[in-house]
């Protein structure tokens, strides 16, 4: 590991996400009762039948495991006493053998964990800002002026809090691209001086609306330096906001619960909000997931259990949008909230096209949606519902993708996500329940693993959930999954297939409520740690390597946290040689099949968030290698990893306690006395002053 610029104590004292992000992103969801009050999700009874058949469970073994599960199991993560806390870089065990050379794609010197107000990259690498909040997207758009913002200007500038990032080439040599970015949410107290949260001005409200949604922008890559820069004159440039016209398609389009005064058809909708992660489709479009939409709505007393399951709460909204537009007040438009929480497909090649909300992919708090193809060319979309104790889903289309860019192919491919079957995951473990202690100690077989089933919820024409219609299943997907006994997970966020191996990786960010008294679910083999502050990563293998399969196997690759903590696990790799990692959020893959993980840590280890390369094959499997860290208070989002560059989205820089425009906690990216601005950053490798391949 490269020497640290300053040594930091690696602490497990959990301070929690900084208050503004918690408040404005998800309405302090982690401090509120989770919406999932169902009793499903524990697979001990199912497992018992399997174990009895295999003859693995004996009464004596159960008693022994119950008495000594914490540290007595040979081969478990808890087998050795925890090392004492020590500054990073000072190993009390003394010098260790040098690690083997990392695999192709991950050959860089790891970045030392830090708390710097800067993007830190390995020696031999450089970074530049591609585009930031407020940068003009059009030749006639005004330059950003923090103290003189307007809604009209923001609608023609790059939005706030960029998250998912996708990029597609628009010429052969790879020098021009079209980039898409989600603008997930706004932090008004950091956007405006003297902001009054109880009485924002109408202009502030409308600036916030315009700062949401997404941005499409052309970028160019300098062949000499490798830098990526946005082109404000690009003909594909476009802003999508909370007011942009969109359409519904799929089996729930036109349903009564989607109809409003402004849209009696239930087929037209304005805007998207809370757009977190997403995906890039094989047919050249971008998918964007609406996540924490519930906090945008004012409501009277909430008596509908369906609304409660989605986190709708009584009272005014955080941003008071209802003061400027009545559709954000559920007392006046009770169905408006049902029109959010969808996967939105955006065609970056046609600025005049309307984004499409695909009801066939279900409605929940979508972190994102990533696509692979079956052997016969049908799209399969993997999705996570980012809430404590919610679920993992996949959708299998009933249509085949057509290759090419002809008009006929494009029109056909625009319907691929309109019909098919939606499934939810049920995980089962292969170890006796008594061996899953909630401490992170591995069971006797040396790993957390098992199998599972994709349970069908509905197809375009048939509901598989008793008492629910097809439209009900797709609009109230959480309740349908509750009914079928889906496994409660620890905030499943990004769910992505590895394009080289087909194995699917699930980032479970964290769940401090796992195992708490009351109605909280206890640890199980797929979520093996109670009070799971640091999260874990699951590796899922579809049966017969068929993404349309109804069954799967799985194993946990990482149980994250301080490597000195005995509850952590790094694929069996030597924990003295890994980078500390907490709260995995987004994942990506490089051209060599390595996993890359971006973190949203809430400073649970009191280190800045970052992007980590993770070895998946060979003797270094499970090794985590910090590639880049982001500035103080920021979250690392939306990674894209190519041979030539890496993109990361730096979200909410400077969001630390007591920060304000009068006393900003960060001045990144502009430096000096500037206000912090979320931005997309490109990282490149240089050898002898010339661009080189990433990680080689």
TASUL-V705565 format. One record per residue. N is the residue number from 1. D_LAST is the distance of its C-alpha to the last C-alpha in whole Angstrom. Layout:
n = (N:N)
d_last = (D_LAST:D_LAST)
This chain:
n = (1:2:3:4:5:6:7:8:9:10:11:12:13:14:15:16:17:18:19:20:21:22:23:24:25:26:27:28:29:30:31:32:33:34:35:36:37:38:39:40:41:42:43:44:45:46:47:48:49:50:51:52:53:54:55:56:57:58:59:60:61:62:63:64:65:66:67:68:69:70:71:72:73:74:75:76:77:78:79:80:81:82:83:84:85:86:87:88:89:90:91:92:93:94:95:96:97:98:99:100:101:102:103:104:105:106:107:108:109:110:111:112:113:114:115:116:117:118:119:120:121:122:123:124:125:126:127:128:129:130:131:132:133:134:135:136:137:138:139:140:141:142:143:144:145:146:147:148:149:150:151:152:153:154:155:156:157:158:159:160:161:162:163:164:165:166:167:168:169:170:171:172:173:174:175:176:177:178:179:180:181:182:183:184:185:186:187:188:189:190:191:192:193:194:195:196:197:198:199:200:201:202:203:204:205:206:207:208:209:210:211:212:213:214:215:216:217:218:219:220:221:222:223:224:225:226:227:228:229:230:231:232:233:234:235:236:237:238:239:240:241:242:243:244:245:246:247:248:249:250:251:252:253:254:255:256:257:258:259:260:261:262:263:264:265:266:267:268:269:270:271:272:273:274:275:276:277:278:279:280:281:282:283:284:285:286:287:288:289:290:291:292:293:294:295:296:297:298:299:300:301:302:303:304:305:306:307:308:309:310:311:312:313:314:315:316:317:318:319:320:321:322:323:324:325:326:327:328:329:330:331:332:333:334:335:336:337:338:339:340:341:342:343:344:345:346:347:348:349:350:351:352:353:354:355:356:357:358:359:360:361:362:363:364:365:366:367:368:369:370:371:372:373:374:375:376:377:378:379:380:381:382:383:384:385:386:387:388:389:390:391:392:393:394:395:396:397:398:399:400:401:402:403:404:405:406:407:408:409:410:411:412:413:414:415:416:417:418:419:420:421:422:423:424:425:426:427:428:429:430:431:432:433:434:435:436:437:438:439:440:441:442:443:444:445:446:447:448:449:450:451:452:453:454:455:456:457:458:459:460:461:462:463:464:465:466:467:468:469:470:471:472:473:474:475:476:477:478:479:480:481:482:483:484:485:486:487:488:489:490:491:492:493:494:495:496:497:498:499:500:501:502:503:504:505:506:507:508:509:510:511:512:513:514:515:516:517:518:519:520:521:522:523:524:525:526:527:528:529:530:531:532:533:534:535:536:537:538:539:540:541:542:543:544:545:546:547:548:549:550:551:552:553:554:555:556:557:558:559:560:561:562:563:564:565:566:567:568:569:570:571:572:573:574:575:576:577:578:579:580:581:582:583:584:585:586:587:588:589:590:591:592:593:594:595:596:597:598:599:600:601:602:603:604:605:606:607:608:609:610:611:612:613:614:615:616:617:618:619:620:621:622:623:624:625:626:627:628:629:630:631:632:633:634:635:636:637:638:639:640:641:642:643:644:645:646:647:648:649:650:651:652:653:654:655:656:657:658:659:660:661:662:663:664:665:666:667:668:669:670:671:672:673:674:675:676:677:678:679:680:681:682:683:684:685:686:687:688:689:690:691:692:693:694:695:696)
d_last = (17:17:21:23:24:27:28:29:31:30:33:34:37:36:37:37:35:37:40:39:36:38:41:40:37:39:43:42:41:40:44:46:47:44:46:45:48:49:49:46:43:44:44:46:49:47:45:48:49:46:46:50:49:47:49:46:48:51:53:53:49:49:51:49:46:48:49:46:43:42:40:42:40:38:34:34:32:36:36:36:37:35:34:35:34:32:30:26:25:28:28:32:31:30:27:25:23:19:17:15:11:10:9:6:5:7:5:7:11:13:16:20:22:24:27:26:28:24:21:19:15:12:13:11:12:15:17:20:23:23:27:29:32:35:33:35:34:37:38:42:40:41:39:38:41:41:44:46:44:46:45:45:42:40:41:39:36:33:34:34:31:29:27:26:23:23:22:23:22:26:25:23:21:19:21:23:23:26:25:27:28:30:32:33:36:38:39:42:43:40:40:44:46:49:48:51:49:53:54:51:52:52:49:47:47:47:44:42:43:41:38:37:36:33:32:30:29:28:24:23:20:20:18:19:17:16:18:20:24:26:29:33:34:32:35:33:33:35:36:37:39:42:44:43:45:43:44:45:44:44:47:48:48:52:53:55:53:51:54:55:58:55:54:57:55:52:49:48:47:46:42:40:39:37:34:31:28:28:26:25:27:27:29:28:30:29:30:32:33:36:36:39:41:44:44:45:49:52:54:58:58:56:58:56:54:51:50:50:47:45:46:49:51:54:54:53:49:47:46:50:49:52:54:53:53:55:52:50:54:54:58:58:55:55:53:50:48:48:46:43:40:39:36:36:34:34:34:32:33:36:37:41:40:41:39:40:40:40:42:41:38:41:41:40:37:34:31:30:29:27:27:27:29:31:32:35:33:34:32:32:31:30:32:32:35:34:37:38:40:39:37:34:35:34:36:36:37:40:39:37:34:35:32:32:33:37:40:41:37:37:40:40:36:38:40:37:37:41:42:41:41:40:39:39:37:39:37:39:38:39:40:43:44:45:42:40:41:39:38:35:36:34:37:38:36:33:31:32:33:35:36:37:39:38:42:43:44:46:45:46:50:50:50:49:50:54:56:53:53:50:50:50:47:45:46:47:44:44:47:47:44:46:49:47:46:42:40:40:36:35:34:31:29:26:27:24:23:20:20:18:21:23:24:25:24:26:26:29:29:32:36:38:41:40:43:45:49:51:49:46:44:43:40:39:37:34:35:36:36:39:39:35:34:30:29:28:25:27:25:28:28:31:33:33:29:32:31:35:36:38:37:34:32:30:29:28:24:24:27:26:28:28:26:30:32:33:33:29:27:23:23:25:22:23:24:24:20:19:19:23:23:26:27:24:25:23:20:18:15:12:12:11:14:13:15:15:18:20:23:27:28:31:30:31:30:30:27:25:24:20:17:16:13:15:14:17:17:18:19:17:18:19:17:17:14:15:13:16:20:22:26:29:31:28:26:23:23:22:18:17:13:12:9:10:12:13:17:19:23:25:28:31:30:33:34:36:39:42:40:41:41:44:42:38:36:33:32:29:28:30:31:35:37:36:36:33:32:29:26:23:20:17:14:12:9:11:10:14:15:14:12:8:6:6:4:0)
